[in-house]
């Protein structure tokens, strides 16, 4: 998933959080975003090693991934501390 789509998802979730609807956000969904960001960051770091001539641009992308990871982890923490999730034990309402 491209950074733009992940950013859009995070923005949507932060919008819900701002509206006091954190309980509607599933921890598992935020976890998936975190996993995708971590994979993307690892891929970028590997690419930076393989292509040092693109170092500056890749460093910017890695920095953006780090910022998004920080936001996603903050969101996950907020979702987990806001109380029980809206869905049941099987992940459905």
N, C-alpha and C positions, 0 to 999 in steps of 0.2 A: 504494500500500500504506500502510495506516495506521501511525502510530508504534508502536502496540501490537504489530503483527505484525513490524515491523522489529526492535523491541526483543527480541521473543521469539526471532527468528532469531539475533540477535547473542548473546543469552544462551546459546542452544544451542551456538553455535560456541565461546564462551568456556568452556563446560562441557567440550567436547572438548579444548580447549587445555589446560585444567587437568588433564585425564586423560592428557595426553601424546600425544594423538592429533591433533596439528595437521596431520599429513600427510594426514589424511582430509578436510581442509577445502580446497576448491578456491579458488584466488585469484580466479577468474572470478566465483564466487558472492559473495564478499565485495565484489568490484568492482561487482557489480550493486546490492548494498545501498548502497554509497557513492553510486553514480549516482542512485538513488532518493532518498536523503537530500539530496543536493545540489539535486536538482530541487525537492523539497518545501521546502527552505530558501529557494530563490529565489522560489518561489510565495508563501511567507509574507512575504518581504520586499516583494514587489510588492503584496500585499494590504495590508500595513502602510502603504504609501504612498497607496493608494487609500482606505483607511478609517482615518484617524488617530484616530477616536474609539475604535477597538479596539486602540490602540497597546500598552497594557500587556499584554493577553492575548496578542497576537501576538508581543510581545517575549519572553514566557515560552516560547512555542512555538519561536521562533527559537533561544533559548538551549538548549532541549532538543535541537533538531536539531543544534546545534553540539556538544553533549556526545556525542551519538550518533555524529556524524561522527568525533570524536576517538577514540572507542572503536573504530569500524570501521577507521579508518586504522591504529591500533595493532595490531589483529587482523591486518590485511593484511600489515603489516610482519613480525609474528611468523610468519605462515604462510609467507611468502616466505623467511625466514631459517632456518626449522626444517628445511630440506632439500627435496629433490625431492618434488613432489606424487605422490600415489598413482596418479593417472591418467596415461595415456600421452599422446602428442602430439596425438591427436585428441580428447582430453577424456573418454575412456572407459577403464575398467579393462582 
